[in-house]
Amino acid sequence: MITTLFERVKEVIEKEIRPFLVFEGGNIELVGIENGVVNVRLKGACAGCPMSQYTLVNFVEATLKERVPEVKEVVAVEDIRAKWGAKKIC
């Protein structure tokens, strides 16, 4: 049984949110949760997309709030490596 907030949020992202984003060429990574605020990193086509804020609030945040009532907000964090063109080493 999934009991922690992190595990419940991760399950919703994996099963309900990620498949739709991947279908459109994007992706999402759960970075962490602090005081009900879920931090995610948008990837692929979602990173830098002009509609990413709309997707974040009206799809990602709405879905998480519906499925996990403890979620207060969803915030996208920037991947500094991608911004500067650096590659992930490990």
C-alpha positions as CSV (number, residue, x, y, z in Angstrom):
1,M,0.0,0.0,0.0
2,I,1.3,3.4,-1.0
3,T,1.4,5.6,2.2
4,T,3.8,8.5,1.8
5,L,2.8,11.7,0.0
6,F,5.9,11.4,-2.3
7,E,4.9,7.8,-3.3
8,R,1.3,8.8,-4.0
9,V,2.3,11.8,-6.1
10,K,4.8,9.8,-8.0
11,E,2.2,7.1,-8.8
12,V,-0.2,9.7,-10.2
13,I,2.6,11.2,-12.3
14,E,3.7,7.9,-13.6
15,K,0.3,6.5,-14.4
16,E,-1.9,9.4,-15.3
17,I,0.3,12.5,-16.2
18,R,3.5,11.2,-17.9
19,P,1.8,9.1,-20.6
20,F,-0.1,12.2,-21.9
21,L,3.1,14.3,-21.9
22,V,5.2,11.6,-23.6
23,F,2.5,11.3,-26.3
24,E,3.1,14.9,-27.1
25,G,6.9,14.6,-27.0
26,G,7.4,15.9,-23.5
27,N,8.1,14.4,-20.1
28,I,8.0,15.2,-16.4
29,E,10.3,14.5,-13.5
30,L,9.2,14.6,-9.8
31,V,12.0,16.6,-8.1
32,G,10.5,16.8,-4.6
33,I,7.7,17.9,-2.3
34,E,7.9,20.5,0.4
35,N,4.9,21.6,2.5
36,G,2.4,20.4,-0.1
37,V,4.2,22.1,-3.0
38,V,5.2,19.7,-5.6
39,N,8.4,20.5,-7.6
40,V,8.6,19.0,-11.0
41,R,11.0,19.4,-14.0
42,L,9.3,19.6,-17.4
43,K,11.4,17.9,-20.1
44,G,11.5,17.2,-23.8
45,A,9.0,19.3,-25.9
46,C,7.5,20.6,-22.6
47,A,10.7,22.4,-21.6
48,G,10.5,25.9,-22.9
49,C,7.1,25.4,-24.6
50,P,4.9,28.5,-24.5
51,M,2.0,26.4,-23.3
52,S,4.0,24.7,-20.5
53,Q,2.5,26.9,-17.8
54,Y,-1.0,26.2,-18.9
55,T,-0.2,22.4,-19.0
56,L,1.4,22.7,-15.5
57,V,-1.5,24.4,-13.9
58,N,-4.5,23.1,-15.8
59,F,-3.4,19.5,-16.3
60,V,-0.5,18.5,-13.9
61,E,-1.6,20.5,-10.9
62,A,-5.3,19.9,-11.4
63,T,-4.8,16.1,-11.7
64,L,-2.6,16.0,-8.7
65,K,-4.9,18.1,-6.5
66,E,-7.8,15.8,-7.5
67,R,-6.0,12.6,-6.8
68,V,-3.9,13.7,-3.8
69,P,-5.7,16.3,-1.7
70,E,-2.6,17.3,0.3
71,V,-1.1,18.9,-2.9
72,K,-1.4,22.7,-2.6
73,E,0.5,23.7,-5.7
74,V,2.8,22.4,-8.5
75,V,5.9,24.4,-9.4
76,A,8.2,23.8,-12.4
77,V,11.9,24.0,-11.5
78,E,14.4,24.9,-14.2
79,D,17.1,22.4,-15.2
80,I,20.2,24.6,-15.1
81,R,22.2,22.1,-17.1
82,A,19.8,22.3,-20.0
83,K,19.8,26.1,-19.9
84,W,23.5,26.2,-20.4
85,G,23.8,23.2,-22.8
86,A,25.7,21.0,-20.3
87,K,25.3,17.3,-20.5
88,K,24.5,15.0,-17.6
89,I,27.6,13.1,-16.6
90,C,26.2,10.5,-14.2
